[in-house]
Amino acid sequence: MKLYAHPFSSYCQKVLIALYENGTPFEYRLLAPEHPETAAEHEALWPFRKMPVLVDDGRTVVESSVIIEHLALHHPGPVRLIPEDPRAALDVRMMDRFFDNYVMTPMQKIVLDRLRAPEERDPRGVADARAMLDTAYGWLEKAMAGREWAARDAFSLADCAAAPSLFYADWVHPIGAGFPNVRAYRQRLLARPSFARAVDEARPYRPFFPLGAPDRD
């Protein structure tokens, strides 16, 4: 398998966690300016140029959640990231969508706005994104009461989504002391070896974070 990705990308980290959880072998095709040939391959596979993209036995798989579902079907390992029980699997998928839509999306809105020229920035959009993050933190605080992982007791696809979402969200819109369950969950994610590896691999790129990476984590 080939994974077209960059270690600092939140959605790429989501898939890397799944690969590292099960020790799944793959070829890392780094998408970076110093590798224009890889970028050309990537664009030929997926003209939207979004990452990550997985190529497995000639099949191109896109979108991080779908890639993890593909891995669970075709390269299962000891860590089952999608529960076998359909009802439990729905809970996992719902939490996965929560983190992507209500944490990752507003976080990226804030980050991408900073990359714009000052005259093109969207203060109202950024304010709305911060409000959405506050709502997400509040909902998650209640949801995580008594839980170890996003879908209760087992590490899953939902936690693969949660880890980079909460990691970067806390950088751009800090998770306050009023959300102790969310803060503790974020720390458990950081202690998970698969995510710790992804975080360490991304450390060299922290100086490029548009809002300035905090000196922690």
Secondary structure, 3 states (H helix, E strand, C coil): CEEEECCCCHHHHHHHHHHHHCCCCCEEEECCCCCHHHHHHHHHHCCCCCCCEEEECCEEEECHHHHHHHHHHHCCCCCCCCCCCHHHHHHHHHHHHHHHHHHHHHHHHHHHHHHCCHHHCCHHHHHHHHHHHHHHHHHHHHHCCCCCECCECCCCHHHHHHHHHHHHHHHHCCCCCCCHHHHHHHHHHHHCHHHHHHHHHHHHHHHHCCCCCCCCC
